[in-house]
Amino acid sequence: MSVKITYLVHGATLDNEQDIASGWANPELSELGIKQAKQQGDLLVGKHFDIVFCSDLKRAVESADLAFKGKVEIIQDNRLRECNYGDFNQKPDKTFKHEVLKYIDTPFPNGESYEDVKARIQNLLKFIKANYNDKHVVLLAHQAPQLALDVLLKGKTWKQAIDEDWRKTKSWQPGWEYELK
């Protein structure tokens, strides 16, 4: 038995539209982000989900509510938070995004590393496997947790996951599928 996971990202924020890395900050969804979250829910109509886990950061909670409220139970979980960029939270992407590979094992100044995010996601996956085996689960969160899923469940290296990230290739889609065995 396995758990089917559909991974969704939160709608665009005011920070996203200004190329600012939010990290653990709580920016508002933009008008586009509100539209995206509603559309994401519409695109998934007809699919059965047993539960939705979302990051406890405001942009993910609002996106989950817009897409799923009243349709399926939503549980906020801080293990799905974006990477804590520490001193780079709410700084322009160009300040550090070109050198993220150096933060795989080494924490961002006053923040965490991508390996720290991976440990959080691994812990969440253990919980999901123990409690939602043979179910279809939605995870709605951010970039770093999705990269961690690529490393944990698709066998990618961090470099591969970062280099192939849909944000770089501009290949957004209404959900990414994973299987937790």
Contact map, one row per residue, 1 for C-alpha under 8 A:
1110000000000000000000000000000000000000000000000000000000000000000000000000000000000000000000000000000000000000000000000000000000001100000000000000000000000000000000000000000000001
1111000000000000000000000000000000000000000000000000000000000000000000000000000000000000000000000000000000000000000000000000000010001110000000000000000000000000000000000000000000111
1111100000000000000000000000000000000000000000000000000000000000000000000000000000000000000000000000000000000000000000000000000110011111100000000000000000000000000000000000000000111
0111110000000000000000000000000000000000000000000000000000000000000000000000000000000000000000000000000000000000000000000000000000000111100000000000000000000000000000000000000011110
0011111000000000000000000000000000000000000000000000000000000000000000000000000000000000000000000000000000000000000000000000000000000001111000000000000000000000000000000000000011110
0001111100000000000000000000000000000000000000000000000000000000000000000000000000000000000000000000000000000000000000000000000000000001111000000000000000000000000000000000001111000
0000111110000000000000000000000000000000000000000000000000000000000000000000000000000000000000000000000000000000000000000000000000000000011110000100000000000000000000000000001111000
0000011111000000000000000000000000000000000000000000000000000000000000000000000000000000000000000000000000000000000000000000000000000000011110000000000000000000000000000000011100000
0000001111100000000000000000000000000000000000000000000000010000000000000000000000000000000000000000000000000000000000000000000000000000000111100000000000000000000000000000001000000
0000000111110000000000000000000010001000000000000000000000110011000000000000000000000000000000000000000000000000000000000000000000000000000111000000000000000000000000000000000000000
0000000011111000000000000000110111111000000000000000000000110010000000000000000000000000000000000000000000000000000000000000000000000000000000000000000000000000000000000000000000000
0000000001111101100000000000110111010000000000000000000000000000000000000000000000000000000000000000000000000000000000000000000000000000000000000000000000000000000000000000000000000
0000000000111111100000000011110110000000000000000000000000100000000000000000000000000000000000000000000000000000000000000000000000000000000000000000000000000000000000000000000000000
0000000000011111110000000011110000000000000000000000000000000000000000000000000000000000000000000000000000000000000000000000000000000000000000000000000000000000000000000000000000000
0000000000001111111111000010000000000000000000000000000000000000000000000000000000000000010000000000000000000000000000000000000000000000000000000000000000000000000000000000000000000
0000000000011111111111000000000000000000000000000000000000000000000000000000000000000000000000000000000000000000000000000000000000000000000000000000000000000000000000000000000000000
0000000000011111111100000000000000000000000000000000000000000000000000000000000000000000000000000000000000000000000000000000000000000000000000000000000000000000000000000000000000000
0000000000000111111100000000000000000000000000000000000000000000000000000000000000000000000100000000000000000000000000000000000000000000000000000000000000000000000000000000000000000
0000000000000011111110000000000000000000000000000000000000000000000000000000000000000000000111000000000000000000000000000000000000000000000000000000000000000000000000000000000000000
0000000000000011111111000000000000000000000000000000000000000000000000000000000000000000011110000000000000000000000000000000000000000000000000000000000000000000000000000000000000000
0000000000000011001111100000000000000000000000000000000000000000000000000000000000000001111110000000000000000000000000000000000000000000000000000000000000000000000000000000000000000
0000000000000011000111111110000000000000000000000000000000000000000000000000000000000000111000000000000000000000000000000000000000000000000000000000000000000000000000000000000000000
0000000000000000000011111000000000000000000000000000000000000000000000000000000001111101110000000000000000000000000000000000000000000000000000000000000000000000000000000000000000000
0000000000000000000001111100000000000000000000000000000010000000000000000000000011111000100000000000000000000000000000000000000000000000000000000000000000000000000000000000000000000
0000000000000000000001111110000000000000000000000000000010000000000000000000000000000000110000000000000000000000000000000000000000000000000000000000000000000000000000000000000000000
0000000000000000000001011111000000000000000000000000000011100000000000000000000000000000000000000000000000000000000000000000000000000000000000000000000000000000000000000000000000000
0000000000001110000001001111100000000000000000000000000001100000000000000000000000000000000000000000000000000000000000000000000000000000000000000000000000000000000000000000000000000
0000000000001100000000000111110000000000000000000000000001100000000000000000000000000000000000000000000000000000000000000000000000000000000000000000000000000000000000000000000000000
0000000000111100000000000011111111000000000000000000000000100100000000000000000000000000000000000000000000000000000000000000000000000000000000000000000000000000000000000000000000000
0000000000111100000000000001111111000000000000000000000000000000000000000000000000000000000000000000000000000000000000000000000000000000000000000000000000000000000000000000000000000
0000000000000000000000000000111111100000000000000000000000000000000000000000000000000000000000000000000000000000000000000000000000000000000000000000000000000000000000000000000000000
0000000000111000000000000000111111110000000000000000000000000000000000000000000000000000000000000000000000000000000000000000000000000000000000000000000000000000000000000000000000000
0000000001111000000000000000111111111000000000000000000000000010000000000000000000000000000000000000000000000000000000000000000000000000000000000000000000000000000000000000000000000
0000000000110000000000000000111111111100000000000000000000000010010000000000000000000000000000000000000000000000000000000000000000000000000000000000000000000000000000000000000000000
0000000000100000000000000000001111111110000000000000000000000000000000000000000000000000000000000000000000000000000000000000000000000000000000000000000000000000000000000000000000000
0000000000110000000000000000000111111111000000000000000000000000000000000000000000000000000000000000000000000000000000000000000000000000000000000000000000000000000000000000000000000
0000000001100000000000000000000011111111100000000000000000000011011000000000000000000000000000000000000000000000000000000000000000000000000000000000000000000000000000000000000000000
0000000000000000000000000000000001111111110000000000000000000010011000000000000000000000000000000000000000000000000000000000000000000000000000000000000000000000000000000000000000000
0000000000000000000000000000000000111111111000000000000000000000001000000000000000000000000000000000000000000000000000000000000000000000000000000000000000000000000000000000000000000
0000000000000000000000000000000000011111111100000000000000000000001000000000000000000000000000000000000000000000000000000000000000000000000000000000000000000000000000000000010000000
0000000000000000000000000000000000001111111110000000000000000000011100000000000000000000000000000000000000000000000000000000000000000000000000000000000000000000000000000000000000000
0000000000000000000000000000000000000111111110000000000000000000001000000000000000000000000000000000000000000000000000000000000000000000000000000000000000000000000000000000000000000
0000000000000000000000000000000000000011111110000000000000000000000000000000000000000000000000000000000000000000000000000000000000000000000000000000000000000000000000000000010000000
0000000000000000000000000000000000000001111111100000000000000000000000000000000000000000000000000000000000000000000000000000000000000000000000000000000000000000000000000000010000000
0000000000000000000000000000000000000000111111100000000000000000000000000000000000000000000000000000000000000000000000000000000000000000000000000000000000000000000000000000000000000
0000000000000000000000000000000000000000000111110000000000000000000000000000000000000000000000000000000000000000000000000000000000000000000000000000000000000000000000000000000000000
0000000000000000000000000000000000000000000111111000000000000000000000000000000000000000000000000000000000000000000000000000000000000000000000000000000000000000000000000000000000000
0000000000000000000000000000000000000000000001111100000000000000000000000000000000000000000000000000000000000000000000000000000000000001000000000000000000000000000000000000000000000
0000000000000000000000000000000000000000000000111111000000000000000000010000000000000000000000000000000000000000000000000000000000000011110000000000000000000000000000000000000000000
0000000000000000000000000000000000000000000000011111000000000000000000011000000000000000000000000000000000000000000000000000000000000011100000000000000000000000000000000000000000000
0000000000000000000000000000000000000000000000001111100000000000000000011110000000000000000000000000000000000000000000000000000000000001110000000000000000000000000000000000000000000
0000000000000000000000000000000000000000000000001111110000000001000000011110000000000000000000000000000000000000000000000000000000000000111100000000000000000000000000000000000000000
0000000000000000000000000000000000000000000000000011111000000000000000000111100000000000000000000000000000000000000000000000000000000000111100000000000000000000000000000000000000000
0000000000000000000000000000000000000000000000000001111100011001000000000111100100000000000000000000000000000000000000000000000000000000001110000000000000000000000000000000000000000
0000000000000000000000000000000000000000000000000000111110011000000000000001111111000000000000000000000000000000000000000000000000000000000111000000000000000000000000000000000000000
0000000000000000000000000000000000000000000000000000011111011000000000000001110110000000000000000000000000000000000000000000000000000000000000000000000000000000000000000000000000000
0000000000000000000000011100000000000000000000000000001111111000000000000000010010000000000000000000000000000000000000000000000000000000000000000000000000000000000000000000000000000
0000000000000000000000000111000000000000000000000000000111111100000000000000000000000000000000000000000000000000000000000000000000000000000000000000000000000000000000000000000000000
0000000001101000000000000111100000000000000000000000000011111110000000000000000000000000000000000000000000000000000000000000000000000000000000000000000000000000000000000000000000000
0000000011100000000000000000000000000000000000000000011111111111000000000000000000000000000000000000000000000000000000000000000000000000000111000000000000000000000000000000000000000
0000000000000000000000000000000000000000000000000000011111111111100000000001000000000000000000000000000000000000000000000000000000000000000000000000000000000000000000000000000000000
0000000000000000000000000000100000000000000000000000000001111111110000000000000000000000000000000000000000000000000000000000000000000000000000000000000000000000000000000000000000000
0000000001100000000000000000000011001100000000000000000000111111111000000000000000000000000000000000000000000000000000000000000000000000000000000000000000000000000000000000000000000
0000000001000000000000000000000000001000000000000001010000011111111110000100000000000000000000000000000000000000000000000000000000000000000100000000000000000000000000000000000000000
0000000000000000000000000000000000000000000000000000000000001111111110000100000000000000000000000000000000000000000000000000000000000000000000000000000000000000000000000000000000000
0000000000000000000000000000000001001100100000000000000000000111111110000000000000000000000000000000000000000000000000000000000000000000000000000000000000000000000000000000000000000
0000000000000000000000000000000000001111110000000000000000000011111110000000000000000000000000000000000000000000000000000000000000000000000000000000000000000000000000000000000000000
0000000000000000000000000000000000000000100000000000000000000001111111111100000000000000000000000000000000000000000000000000000000000000000000000000000000000000000000000000000000000
0000000000000000000000000000000000000000000000000000000000000001111111111100000000000000000000000000000000000000000000000000000000000000000000000000000000000000000000000000000000000
0000000000000000000000000000000000000000000000000000000000000000000111111000000000000000000000000000000000000000000000000000000000000000000000000000000000000000000000000000000000000
0000000000000000000000000000000000000000000000000000000000000000000111111000000000000000000000000000000000000000000000000000000000000000000000000000000000000000000000000000000000000
0000000000000000000000000000000000000000000000001111000000000000000111111100000000000000000000000000000000000000000000000000000000000000000000000000000000000000000000000000000000000
0000000000000000000000000000000000000000000000000111000000000000000111111110000000000000000000000000000000000000000000000000000000000000000000000000000000000000000000000000000000000
0000000000000000000000000000000000000000000000000011110000000001100110011111000000000000000000000000000000000000000000000000000000000000000000000000000000000000000000000000000000000
0000000000000000000000000000000000000000000000000011110000000000000000001111100000000000000000000000000000000000000000000000000000000000000000000000000000000000000000000000000000000
0000000000000000000000000000000000000000000000000000111100001000000000000111110000000000000000000000000000000000000000000000000000000000000000000000000000000000000000000000000000000
0000000000000000000000000000000000000000000000000000111100000000000000000011111110000000000000000000000000000000000000000000000000000000000000000000000000000000000000000000000000000
0000000000000000000000000000000000000000000000000000001110000000000000000001111110000000000000000000000000000000000000000000000000000000000000000000000000000000000000000000000000000
0000000000000000000000000000000000000000000000000000001000000000000000000000111110000000000000000000000000000000000010011011000000000000000000000000000000000000000000000000000000000
0000000000000000000000000000000000000000000000000000011100000000000000000000111111000000000000000000000000000000000000011000000000000000000111001000000000000000000000000000000000000
0000000000000000000000010000000000000000000000000000001110000000000000000000111111100000000000000000000000000000000000000000000000000000000011001000000000000000000000000000000000000
0000000000000000000000110000000000000000000000000000001000000000000000000000000111110000000000000000000000000000000010000000000000000000000011111000000000000000000000000000000000000
0000000000000000000000110000000000000000000000000000000000000000000000000000000011111000000000000000000000000011110010000000000000000000000000011000000000000000000000000000000000000
0000000000000000000000110000000000000000000000000000000000000000000000000000000001111100100000000000000000010011100000000000000000000000000000000000000000000000000000000000000000000
0000000000000000000000110000000000000000000000000000000000000000000000000000000000111111100000000000000000011111000000000000000000000000000000000000000000000000000000000000000000000
0000000000000000000000100000000000000000000000000000000000000000000000000000000000011111100000000000000000011111000000000000000000000000000000000000000000000000000000000000000000000
0000000000000000000000000000000000000000000000000000000000000000000000000000000000001111100000000000000000011110000000000000000000000000000000000000000000000000000000000000000000000
0000000000000000000010100000000000000000000000000000000000000000000000000000000000001111111100110000000000011000000000000000000000000000000000000000000000000000000000000000000000000
0000000000000000000011111000000000000000000000000000000000000000000000000000000000011111111000000000000000000000000000000000000000000000000000000000000000000000000000000000000000000
0000000000000010000111101000000000000000000000000000000000000000000000000000000000000001111100000000000000000000000000000000000000000000000000000000000000000000000000000000000000000
0000000000000000000111000000000000000000000000000000000000000000000000000000000000000001111110100000000000000000000000000000000000000000000000000000000000000000000000000000000000000
0000000000000000011110000000000000000000000000000000000000000000000000000000000000000001011111110000000000000000000000000000000000000000000000000000000000000000000000000000000000000
0000000000000000001110000000000000000000000000000000000000000000000000000000000000000000001111111000000000000000000000000000000000000000000000000000000000000000000000000000000000000
0000000000000000001000000000000000000000000000000000000000000000000000000000000000000000000111111100000000000000000000000000000000000000000000000000000000000000000000000000000000000
0000000000000000000000000000000000000000000000000000000000000000000000000000000000000001001111111100000000000000000000000000000000000000000000000000000000000000000000000000000000000
0000000000000000000000000000000000000000000000000000000000000000000000000000000000000001000111111111000000000000000000000000000000000000000000000000000000000000000000000000000000000
0000000000000000000000000000000000000000000000000000000000000000000000000000000000000000000011111111000000000000000000000000000000000000000000000000000000000000000000000000000000000
0000000000000000000000000000000000000000000000000000000000000000000000000000000000000000000001111111000000000000000000000000000000000000000000000000000000000000000000000000000000000
0000000000000000000000000000000000000000000000000000000000000000000000000000000000000000000000011111111000000000000000000000000000000000000000000000000000000000000000000000000000000
0000000000000000000000000000000000000000000000000000000000000000000000000000000000000000000000011111111100000000000000000000000000000000000000000000000000000000000000000000000000000
0000000000000000000000000000000000000000000000000000000000000000000000000000000000000000000000000011111100000000000000000000000000000000000000000000000000000110000000000000000000000
0000000000000000000000000000000000000000000000000000000000000000000000000000000000000000000000000011111111000000000000000000000000000000000000000000000000000000000000000000000000000
0000000000000000000000000000000000000000000000000000000000000000000000000000000000000000000000000011111111110000110000000000000000000000000000000000000000000000000000000000000000000
0000000000000000000000000000000000000000000000000000000000000000000000000000000000000000000000000001111111100000111000000000000000000000000000000000000000000100000000000000000000000
0000000000000000000000000000000000000000000000000000000000000000000000000000000000000000000000000000011111100000111100000000000000000000000000000000000000000000000000000000000000000
0000000000000000000000000000000000000000000000000000000000000000000000000000000000000000000000000000011111110001100000000000000000000000000000000000000000000000000000000000000000000
0000000000000000000000000000000000000000000000000000000000000000000000000000000000000000000000000000001111111111110000000000000000000000000000000000000000000000000000000000000000000
0000000000000000000000000000000000000000000000000000000000000000000000000000000000011111000000000000001001111111100000000000000000000000000000000000000000000000000000000000000000000
0000000000000000000000000000000000000000000000000000000000000000000000000000000000001111000000000000000000111111000000000000000000000000000000000000000000000000000000000000000000000
0000000000000000000000000000000000000000000000000000000000000000000000000000000000001110000000000000000000111111000000000000000000000000000000000000000000000000000000000000000000000
0000000000000000000000000000000000000000000000000000000000000000000000000000000000111110000000000000000000111111100000000000000000000000000000000000000000000000000000000000000000000
0000000000000000000000000000000000000000000000000000000000000000000000000000000000111100000000000000000001111111110110000000000000000000000000000000000000000000000000000000000000000
0000000000000000000000000000000000000000000000000000000000000000000000000000000000110000000000000000001111110011111110000000000000000000000000000000000000000000000000000000000000000
0000000000000000000000000000000000000000000000000000000000000000000000000000000000100000000000000000001110100001111111000000000000000000000000010001000000000000000000000000000000000
0000000000000000000000000000000000000000000000000000000000000000000000000000000000000000000000000000000110000000111111100000000000000000000000000000000000000000000000000000000000000
0000000000000000000000000000000000000000000000000000000000000000000000000000000000000000000000000000000010000001111111110000000000000000000000000000000000000000000000000000000000000
0000000000000000000000000000000000000000000000000000000000000000000000000000001001100000000000000000000000000001111111111000000000000000000000011001000000000000000000000000000000000
0000000000000000000000000000000000000000000000000000000000000000000000000000000000000000000000000000000000000000011111111100000000000000000000001001100100000000000000000000000000000
0000000000000000000000000000000000000000000000000000000000000000000000000000000000000000000000000000000000000000001111111110000000000000000000000000000000000000000000000000000000000
0000000000000000000000000000000000000000000000000000000000000000000000000000001100000000000000000000000000000000000111111111000000000000000000000000000000000000000000000000000000000
0000000000000000000000000000000000000000000000000000000000000000000000000000001100000000000000000000000000000000000011111111100000000000000000001001100000000000000000000000000000000
0000000000000000000000000000000000000000000000000000000000000000000000000000000000000000000000000000000000000000000001111111110000000000000000000000000100000000000000000000000000000
0000000000000000000000000000000000000000000000000000000000000000000000000000001000000000000000000000000000000000000000111111111000000000000000000000000000000000000000000000000000000
0000000000000000000000000000000000000000000000000000000000000000000000000000001000000000000000000000000000000000000000011111111100000000000000000000000000000000000000000000000000000
0000000000000000000000000000000000000000000000000000000000000000000000000000000000000000000000000000000000000000000000001111111110000000000000000000000000000000000000000000000000010
0000000000000000000000000000000000000000000000000000000000000000000000000000000000000000000000000000000000000000000000000111111111000000000000000000000000000000000000000000000000000
0000000000000000000000000000000000000000000000000000000000000000000000000000000000000000000000000000000000000000000000000011111111100000000000000000000000000000000000000000000000000
0010000000000000000000000000000000000000000000000000000000000000000000000000000000000000000000000000000000000000000000000001111111111000000000000000000000000000000000000000000000000
0110000000000000000000000000000000000000000000000000000000000000000000000000000000000000000000000000000000000000000000000000111111111000000000000000000000000000000000000000000000011
0000000000000000000000000000000000000000000000000000000000000000000000000000000000000000000000000000000000000000000000000000011111111000000000000000000000000000000000000000000000000
0000000000000000000000000000000000000000000000000000000000000000000000000000000000000000000000000000000000000000000000000000001111111000000000000000000000000000000000000000000000000
0010000000000000000000000000000000000000000000000000000000000000000000000000000000000000000000000000000000000000000000000000000111111111100000000000000000000000000000000000000000000
1110000000000000000000000000000000000000000000000000000000000000000000000000000000000000000000000000000000000000000000000000000111111110000000000000000000000000000000000000000000000
1111000000000000000000000000000000000000000000000000000000000000000000000000000000000000000000000000000000000000000000000000000000011111000000000000000000000000000000000000000000000
0111000000000000000000000000000000000000000000001100000000000000000000000000000000000000000000000000000000000000000000000000000000011111100000000000000000000000000000000000000000000
0011110000000000000000000000000000000000000000011110000000000000000000000000000000000000000000000000000000000000000000000000000000010111110000000000000000000000000000000000000000000
0011110000000000000000000000000000000000000000001111100000000000000000000000000000000000000000000000000000000000000000000000000000010011111000000000000000000000000000000000000000000
0000111100000000000000000000000000000000000000001011100000000000000000000000000000000000000000000000000000000000000000000000000000000001111100000000000000000000000000000000000000000
0000111100000000000000000000000000000000000000000001110000000000000000000000000000000000000000000000000000000000000000000000000000000000111110000000000000000000000000000000000000000
0000001111000000000000000000000000000000000000000001111000010001000000000000000100000000000000000000000000000000000000000000000000000000011111000000000000000000000000000000000000000
0000001111000000000000000000000000000000000000000000011000010000000000000000000111000000000000000000000000000000000000000000000000000000001111101100000000000000000000000000000000000
0000000011000000000000000000000000000000000000000000001000010000000000000000000111000000000000000000000000000000000000000000000000000000000111111100000000000000000000000000000000000
0000000010000000000000000000000000000000000000000000000000000000000000000000000001000000000000000000000000000000000000000000000000000000000011111110000000000000000000000000000000000
0000000000000000000000000000000000000000000000000000000000000000000000000000000001100000000000000000000000000000010010000000000000000000000001111111000000000000000000000000000000000
0000000000000000000000000000000000000000000000000000000000000000000000000000000111100000000000000000000000000000000011001000000000000000000011111111100000000000000000000000000000000
0000001000000000000000000000000000000000000000000000000000000000000000000000000000000000000000000000000000000000000000000000000000000000000011111111110000000000000000000000000000000
0000000000000000000000000000000000000000000000000000000000000000000000000000000000000000000000000000000000000000000000000000000000000000000000111111111000000100110010000000000000000
0000000000000000000000000000000000000000000000000000000000000000000000000000000000000000000000000000000000000000010011001000000000000000000000011111111100000100000000000000000000000
0000000000000000000000000000000000000000000000000000000000000000000000000000000000000000000000000000000000000000000001001000000000000000000000001111111111000000000000000000000000000
0000000000000000000000000000000000000000000000000000000000000000000000000000000000000000000000000000000000000000000000000000000000000000000000000111111111110000100000000000000000000
0000000000000000000000000000000000000000000000000000000000000000000000000000000000000000000000000000000000000000000000000000000000000000000000000011111111111100100000000000000000000
0000000000000000000000000000000000000000000000000000000000000000000000000000000000000000000000000000000000000000000001000100000000000000000000000001111111110000000000000000000000000
0000000000000000000000000000000000000000000000000000000000000000000000000000000000000000000000000000000000000000000000000000000000000000000000000000111111100000000000000000000001110
0000000000000000000000000000000000000000000000000000000000000000000000000000000000000000000000000000000000000000000000000000000000000000000000000000111111110000000000000000000001000
0000000000000000000000000000000000000000000000000000000000000000000000000000000000000000000000000000000000000000000000000000000000000000000000000000011111111000000000000000000000000
0000000000000000000000000000000000000000000000000000000000000000000000000000000000000000000000000000000000000000000000000000000000000000000000000000011101111111100000000000000000000
0000000000000000000000000000000000000000000000000000000000000000000000000000000000000000000000000000000000000000000000000000000000000000000000000000001000111111100000000000000000000
0000000000000000000000000000000000000000000000000000000000000000000000000000000000000000000000000000100100000000000000000000000000000000000000000011001000011111110000000000000000000
0000000000000000000000000000000000000000000000000000000000000000000000000000000000000000000000000000100000000000000000000000000000000000000000000000000000011111111000000000000000000
0000000000000000000000000000000000000000000000000000000000000000000000000000000000000000000000000000000000000000000000000000000000000000000000000000000000011111111100000000000000000
0000000000000000000000000000000000000000000000000000000000000000000000000000000000000000000000000000000000000000000000000000000000000000000000000010011000011111111110000000000000000
0000000000000000000000000000000000000000000000000000000000000000000000000000000000000000000000000000000000000000000000000000000000000000000000000010000000000111111110000000000000000
0000000000000000000000000000000000000000000000000000000000000000000000000000000000000000000000000000000000000000000000000000000000000000000000000000000000000011111110010000000000000
0000000000000000000000000000000000000000000000000000000000000000000000000000000000000000000000000000000000000000000000000000000000000000000000000000000000000001111111011000000000000
0000000000000000000000000000000000000000000000000000000000000000000000000000000000000000000000000000000000000000000000000000000000000000000000000010000000000000111111111000000000000
0000000000000000000000000000000000000000000000000000000000000000000000000000000000000000000000000000000000000000000000000000000000000000000000000000000000000000000111111111000000000
0000000000000000000000000000000000000000000000000000000000000000000000000000000000000000000000000000000000000000000000000000000000000000000000000000000000000000000011111111000000000
0000000000000000000000000000000000000000000000000000000000000000000000000000000000000000000000000000000000000000000000000000000000000000000000000000000000000000001111111110000000000
0000000000000000000000000000000000000000000000000000000000000000000000000000000000000000000000000000000000000000000000000000000000000000000000000000000000000000000111111110000000000
0000000000000000000000000000000000000000000000000000000000000000000000000000000000000000000000000000000000000000000000000000000000000000000000000000000000000000000001111111000000000
0000000000000000000000000000000000000000000000000000000000000000000000000000000000000000000000000000000000000000000000000000000000000000000000000000000000000000000001111111100000000
0000000000000000000000000000000000000000000000000000000000000000000000000000000000000000000000000000000000000000000000000000000000000000000000000000000000000000000001100111110000000
0000000000000000000000000000000000000000000000000000000000000000000000000000000000000000000000000000000000000000000000000000000000000000000000000000000000000000000000000011111100000
0000000100000000000000000000000000000001001100000000000000000000000000000000000000000000000000000000000000000000000000000000000000000000000000000000000000000000000000000001111100000
0000011110000000000000000000000000000000000000000000000000000000000000000000000000000000000000000000000000000000000000000000000000000000000000000000000000000000000000000000111110000
0000011100000000000000000000000000000000000000000000000000000000000000000000000000000000000000000000000000000000000000000000000000000000000000000000000000000000000000000000111111000
0001111000000000000000000000000000000000000000000000000000000000000000000000000000000000000000000000000000000000000000000000000000000000000000000000000000000000000000000000001111100
0001111000000000000000000000000000000000000000000000000000000000000000000000000000000000000000000000000000000000000000000000000000000000000000000000000011000000000000000000000111110
0111100000000000000000000000000000000000000000000000000000000000000000000000000000000000000000000000000000000000000000000000000000000000000000000000000010000000000000000000000011111
0111100000000000000000000000000000000000000000000000000000000000000000000000000000000000000000000000000000000000000000000000100010000000000000000000000010000000000000000000000001111
1110000000000000000000000000000000000000000000000000000000000000000000000000000000000000000000000000000000000000000000000000000010000000000000000000000000000000000000000000000000111
